[in-house]
Amino acid sequence: MSTLALGQAFGCVPHRWSAEGIALSPVIHHEPRINVEHAHEAAFVTMMLDGVYTEKAGLRRFRFEQFTTLFHAASIDHQDFIGGSGVRLLIFEFQPDLIDAGQLRGLRDLSGSRAAWDMLALYRSAASIEPLEFESRSMSLVAAITSVKTPRDLPSVQRARDYLHANFRSAVTMRDVARAAAVHPVYLGQAFHRQLGETIADYVKRLRVRAAAEQLSRTRTPIAEIAFDLGFCDQSHFQRVFKKFCRVTPAEFRASLF
């Protein structure tokens, strides 16, 4: 099995920005393919910009949607499956010695998080900023990535997450989620926050923001309609939540799309 060094990737890499121990690269596959099982010597984050893409790591399989963002600790064996007409990925890599290795374990879903949107913003501005600013923002990004907790395999929390992924567009309640998880609502709220470092309400907001970003990038659907479809109280509430995570309004995000 092969191990890729920092900056190496399967596929076409049209640009790469780097500093010592850090690399940021778009990676493009123009046609379907299955990459051989491999690992990376650096920790890395993959965000799918568009296309069809699935990852397999051990017994776990992750089907990416647009802006799905997944952190991988260094040396995790995995395999990539590219479908359809290909895929466009954004990959941010950093050497484990930049931070306490105890913070860099396993896989973490960063989709819709502040770290994910900061990574996308860094990509959009990388060509126009000074090397020191790129390095400084990259270090801040590493800190944000490693602050997200790695969930333990707690069955009740996993059942709650599965329910939320299937129902985040609806007006879910704690009792709904607790019933799906088969535990008491108070216990679930405590366990969820302890395991994931965020409340169920914030987790739902994160899922909604990622889905909103996908709609903003792929459709011309009015912003008010997107807000309604994704379960926000109104357009004003949607704009506040979206800007909290993405640092820009939905309209600004749509206008800046690459």
C-alpha positions in Angstrom: 0.0 0.0 0.0 1.3 3.5 -0.9 1.8 6.4 1.5 1.5 9.9 -0.1 3.9 12.6 1.1 2.7 16.1 1.9 1.5 17.7 -1.3 1.2 14.4 -3.2 -2.3 13.4 -4.6 -3.9 11.2 -7.1 -5.5 13.3 -9.9 -4.8 16.7 -11.4 -3.5 19.4 -9.1 -3.8 22.8 -11.0 -2.5 24.9 -8.1 -0.8 24.3 -4.8 -0.2 26.8 -2.0 2.2 25.8 0.8 4.2 26.8 3.8 6.4 24.7 6.0 4.4 21.6 7.0 1.2 22.8 5.2 -0.3 22.4 1.7 -3.6 23.5 0.2 -4.6 22.1 -3.2 -7.6 21.6 -5.5 -7.5 18.1 -6.8 -9.5 17.2 -9.9 -10.5 13.9 -11.5 -12.1 14.3 -14.9 -13.5 10.8 -15.2 -14.7 7.9 -13.0 -12.0 5.9 -11.3 -11.1 3.9 -8.1 -7.9 4.9 -6.5 -5.8 2.2 -4.8 -6.0 2.0 -1.1 -3.5 4.4 0.4 -2.6 6.6 3.4 -1.1 10.1 3.8 1.8 10.9 6.0 0.1 14.2 6.9 -3.2 14.9 8.5 -5.6 16.3 6.0 -9.1 17.6 5.3 -11.1 16.9 2.2 -14.0 19.1 1.0 -15.9 18.1 -2.1 -16.6 21.2 -4.3 -18.6 19.3 -6.9 -18.9 15.9 -8.5 -19.5 12.4 -7.3 -17.2 11.0 -4.6 -17.2 8.3 -1.9 -14.5 7.3 0.6 -14.0 4.0 2.3 -11.9 3.9 5.5 -11.9 0.5 7.3 -15.6 -0.6 7.6 -16.9 2.9 7.2 -18.1 4.4 3.9 -18.7 8.1 3.4 -20.7 9.4 0.5 -19.9 13.0 0.0 -22.4 15.7 -0.9 -21.3 19.2 -2.1 -19.3 20.9 0.6 -19.1 17.7 2.7 -15.8 18.1 4.7 -14.0 15.3 6.4 -10.9 15.4 8.6 -8.4 12.4 8.5 -5.7 11.8 11.0 -2.3 10.9 9.5 -1.6 7.4 8.3 -5.3 6.3 8.0 -5.8 3.7 5.3 -8.6 4.7 2.9 -9.8 4.3 -0.7 -11.4 6.8 -3.1 -14.2 6.1 -5.5 -14.9 8.8 -8.2 -18.1 8.5 -10.1 -20.1 10.3 -12.7 -18.1 12.8 -14.7 -15.4 13.1 -12.1 -15.0 15.2 -9.0 -13.4 18.4 -7.8 -11.9 18.3 -4.3 -10.2 20.8 -2.0 -7.5 19.2 0.2 -5.8 21.0 3.2 -2.8 19.0 4.6 -0.7 19.6 7.7 2.1 17.7 9.4 1.1 16.2 12.8 4.1 17.9 14.5 2.4 21.3 14.2 0.2 20.3 17.1 -0.2 17.8 20.0 -0.5 14.4 18.3 -3.2 13.4 20.8 -5.5 15.9 19.2 -5.2 14.2 15.7 -7.0 10.9 15.9 -9.5 9.2 13.6 -12.0 10.8 11.3 -14.1 13.9 12.0 -17.1 15.3 10.0 -16.4 19.0 9.7 -19.3 19.6 7.2 -20.9 23.0 7.7 -18.5 24.0 10.5 -16.7 27.3 10.8 -13.4 25.4 10.0 -14.9 24.1 6.8 -15.9 27.6 5.6 -12.6 29.1 6.7 -10.8 26.5 4.6 -12.9 27.4 1.5 -12.3 31.1 2.2 -8.5 30.5 2.4 -8.7 28.7 -1.0 -10.5 31.6 -2.6 -8.0 34.2 -1.4 -4.8 32.1 -1.5 -3.6 33.5 -4.8 -3.9 37.1 -3.7 -2.5 37.1 -0.2 1.1 37.4 1.1 2.9 34.1 2.1 2.9 35.2 5.8 -0.8 35.8 5.8 -1.4 32.4 4.1 0.7 30.7 6.8 -0.9 32.6 9.6 -4.5 31.8 8.4 -3.4 28.2 7.9 -2.2 27.9 11.5 -5.5 29.3 12.7 -7.3 26.8 10.5 -5.3 23.9 12.0 -6.3 25.1 15.5 -10.0 25.3 14.4 -9.9 21.8 12.9 -8.3 20.2 15.9 -10.7 21.8 18.3 -13.5 19.7 16.9 -14.0 16.6 19.0 -13.7 13.1 17.7 -16.9 11.3 18.7 -16.7 8.0 20.4 -18.7 5.1 19.1 -21.6 5.7 21.5 -24.7 4.0 20.0 -27.3 6.5 21.3 -25.3 9.5 19.9 -24.9 7.7 16.6 -28.6 7.0 16.4 -29.3 10.6 17.1 -26.9 11.8 14.4 -28.5 9.4 11.9 -31.9 10.8 12.8 -30.7 14.4 12.4 -29.1 13.8 9.1 -32.4 12.4 7.8 -34.7 15.0 9.3 -32.7 18.3 9.7 -35.0 20.1 7.2 -37.9 19.5 9.5 -38.8 21.1 12.9 -37.2 18.4 15.1 -37.6 18.4 18.8 -35.4 17.0 21.6 -38.1 14.4 22.3 -38.1 13.3 18.6 -34.4 12.8 18.6 -34.4 11.1 22.0 -37.1 8.6 20.8 -35.0 7.8 17.7 -31.9 7.4 20.0 -33.9 5.3 22.5 -32.7 7.3 25.5 -34.0 10.0 27.8 -33.9 13.6 26.3 -31.9 15.0 29.2 -29.3 12.2 29.0 -29.1 12.6 25.2 -28.5 16.3 25.4 -25.6 15.8 27.9 -24.1 12.9 26.0 -24.3 14.6 22.6 -22.6 17.7 23.9 -19.9 15.7 25.7 -19.1 13.5 22.7 -19.3 16.2 19.9 -18.6 19.4 21.7 -21.8 21.1 20.4 -25.5 21.0 21.2 -28.1 19.2 19.1 -29.4 22.6 18.0 -26.0 23.8 16.8 -25.4 20.4 15.0 -28.7 20.9 13.1 -27.7 24.5 12.1 -24.4 23.1 10.7 -26.3 20.6 8.6 -28.7 23.2 7.3 -25.9 25.6 6.4 -24.1 23.0 4.4 -27.3 22.2 2.5 -28.0 25.9 2.0 -24.5 26.4 0.5 -25.2 23.6 -1.9 -28.5 25.1 -3.0 -26.9 28.6 -3.3 -24.2 27.2 -5.6 -26.3 25.0 -7.8 -29.6 26.9 -8.2 -31.0 30.3 -8.5 -33.7 29.6 -5.9 -34.6 32.7 -4.0 -32.9 33.0 -0.6 -36.2 33.2 1.2 -37.3 30.0 -0.3 -34.1 28.2 0.6 -34.6 29.4 4.2 -38.1 28.0 4.3 -37.1 24.7 2.7 -34.4 24.1 5.3 -36.5 24.8 8.3 -35.3 28.3 9.3 -37.8 30.6 11.0 -37.5 33.3 8.4 -35.0 34.8 6.0 -33.5 37.1 8.6 -32.8 34.1 10.9 -31.3 32.2 8.0 -29.0 35.1 7.2 -27.8 35.4 10.8 -27.0 31.7 11.2 -25.4 31.4 7.7 -23.1 34.4 8.4 -22.2 33.0 11.9 -20.8 29.9 10.2 -19.6 31.2 6.8 -18.6 34.8 7.8 -20.6 36.1 4.8 -24.3 36.4 4.0 -26.0 33.9 1.7 -26.2 36.6 -1.0 -22.4 37.3 -0.7 -21.7 33.6 -0.7 -23.7 33.1 -4.0 -22.0 36.2 -5.6 -18.5 34.9 -4.8 -19.0 31.4 -6.2 -16.1 30.1 -8.2 
